[in-house]
Structures are given as structure tokens and as C-alpha cells.
Amino acid sequence: MRYAEITGWGKCMPPATLTNDDLSTIMDTSDEWIFSRTGMKERRISHVNADELAYVAAARAIAAAGLEVNDIDGILFGSMTPTTLMPNCSSYVQKRLGNKVAACMDLNSACCSFLYAISTATSLIQAGVMNKVVVIGAEKLSWFLDWTNRNVSVLFGDGAGAVVLEATSEPVGVLSSKLGCYGDMRDTLATDNFGSGANRGLDSYAHISWEFDGQEIFKRATRGMVLATQGALADANVDVEEVDWVIPHQANRRIIEAVAKRMNIDMDRVAITVDRYANTSAATIPVTLTEILEQKRIQPYDKIVMPAFGAGLTWGAAYLRWGARVEPIAEAAVELPPCDKTALELIEPLLEINRRHKVVVSA
Ligand code: UT7
């Protein structure tokens, strides 16, 4: 029987940090509101595109696995903010890595993209189609946001995380997945005028606006993540008490706490990064996984569950068993180009476009 062990991991968080207090200088919000409702303190704003963040995270994951770039025969890029739709962004990562042999696929299930991608990659390895696959979650949500909309813009950030999966005969890696979607709820979290349904007579970027029903999403997200976690654990014949780590999608600390409470899981077994990075959509799980590995909190053969939800409303969970190695084999000498702007300076031109568009629409 073939399995798909996680042998490498890496993240790439852009350096510019936007705090809640920074946000309160450009909109009617406060650190108190944001922190008490979400657990967020700050988020990162990227000066490069999502595909470049992805490349750096992927290079770091490949080094941690101790592999050469041409050992990789598959690259899966999970994102809802791809830099380009054609060509896809996984081909950008391949080119930047100098890889000549990988199949390249982009996948969009919104915040569940990494979860869907790691389940897909595991299945491709188990089917014998691929042997060594890089799975990435990367987003540049700052580009995508309406910075005049406080309901949405305070919730998100930029970043990327990646893992390497390798075929093995040992029963480790993702052992079960439950994936689903509440399509009837797709309008509760949506942007218009972006994609081939957009009105090409308009400047599509200026006209992106968000439909967002936070409370409805909150309820369905909690239910979907609990059901998916229970399903994935049941399929793997694992009791919830045996779980060493929950690495959930980081949309809101209160959603994570509600899921943990319903599952009867102590918060000290739940990994949290939402305080420092906010919601980076597809990147939250690989970034959080990498961070707790860097903190040496994962032990060999730990039992881990990763629940998520996102626009669609997609939901899911994967249960995985860690392998023997919890230390990286090597580090990649790869860095982002330096950033000479503050986070507020990076979003200023975007905010200007949003403001100008608001004036045009209301005129
Ligand atoms: O990963 C997928 C994407 N993430 C999500 O979909 C997030 C899911 N939803 C949530 O996390 C929560 O529902 C929110 C954090 C979005 C909102 O928390 P809440 O406790 O459900 O807040 P609420 O809806 O009860 O509060 C809304 C109030 C409104 O004021 P009124 O109408 O009650 O006077 C908003 O205008 O809070 C106001 N508000 C803000 N005030 C200050 C909304 N955003 C802000 C803000 N600063 N940034």
C-alpha cells in the first residue's frame, strides 16, 4: 500500500505588518473590536505577488525534505488570489525553482484550497501517478479586498505555506479526508465582477465588491468543521482523545474555540496563528503547521487533524499521522526581495481606488 508522508515544510510571510491600530487610522474600527471578535492583532501585507510567496515557501519545503528541485514530479498551487489565471501559478513556481519534470496544477476551493490540494496530491501519490509532490497554499488577499469595507478588510492577510509529500510504504501522511460544500450558501461569501462573468466594459479591479454574511458563515463553518473532523477521524478509526494536534483554518479564534469546545478538545492541543497573521485563506494551515514544527511542538508519529471552511461554502478535514522526522534536513538560501514600504503605504493605492470607485458609484 502506498502512502504520502509529509517530509518537508516551509512558509513565506511578507515582512510588512499591518496592526489593528494601523487599520483604525484608515477606517472606523478599533483594536478592541477586532481582537475581541476575531482574536486578530495584526496581519502581513505583501509587496510581491502570491506566486512569488509560493515559490519561496516551496523552495524552503523542498530543502527541509532534503530533495533536489528535479526530484519533484508534481506541484499543486491552492489559492483564490492567483497572480495569473493563464498561465497557472504552479508553472511560475516550477520555473522559479528550475524544475523541468513536474506536472503543474492550480486548485481553488477558497480557504479550503490547501486542504483539497493535499487530499488530491495524496490520492495521486497513492494511485502511482506522482511520487514527490509540493502542495502550496498562497494568497495575496490585500489586492482583492475593498479597503473601505470594515466588515471584511480587517479579517484577512497575505502569506504562503508549502509541504512536500513523498511516497512511502509506512502508514503516515493524510490517512483520511472528508471534503464537502454547502453550495446553497455560496452567496454568503462572494465577490462580483471578477472572473469571466465580469462586465468587461468596467475596470474589473475597481468594481470588485464583497458579499459577506459573517454570522451565517460563522454558524455553517463551525458545523462543517465539526462534522468533517468527526468524519475524518471515524474513517481512520481514531478517537478524538487520541488527537495530539488540531491545526485548523485560521478565520477567527472564536470559530476555532467553538469547534474545539464541540469536539471536547483542549485549546492547548489547538495551534493558533490568527493573532499574528489573521486569515490568509489557503495559506493558514501550511503556515501554522510549519510554525509549530519550527517551535518543535510536533513529536514523531503525532496524530493531527486539519479542519477548514471557505467560500463556496467549502468545508473539510484531513486526518494525518506524522512520520519519524520532525527536523528539517536543510534550509534554503531563498529570501523575498527587500520591502521598502510600510504596510499602510502598500495598501494606500488600493484604498485610493476603492474610495474613488465609491464616489463614482454613489454619484
Ligand atoms: O475563512 C472564510 C472567511 N471568514 C469568515 O467568513 C468569517 C466568519 N465570520 C466571523 O468571523 C464573524 O462573524 C465576524 C468577525 C465577521 C463578525 O463578528 P460578529 O461577532 O458576528 O459581529 P457582528 O456581526 O455581531 O457585529 C456586527 C457589528 C455591526 O454593527 P451594528 O450593525 O451591530 O451596529 C458592524 O457594523 O459590528 C460592526 N462592525 C465593526 N465595527 C468595528 C463590523 N466590522 C467592524 C469593524 N470594526 N471592523
Boltz pocket constraint, residues with backbone or C-beta under 6 A from the ligand:
constraints:
  - pocket:
      binder: B
      contacts: [[A, 28], [A, 29], [A, 30], [A, 33], [A, 34], [A, 37], [A, 38], [A, 111], [A, 150], [A, 151], [A, 152], [A, 154], [A, 155], [A, 189], [A, 213], [A, 214], [A, 215], [A, 217], [A, 218], [A, 251], [A, 252], [A, 279], [A, 281], [A, 309], [A, 310], [A, 311]]
      max_distance: 6.0
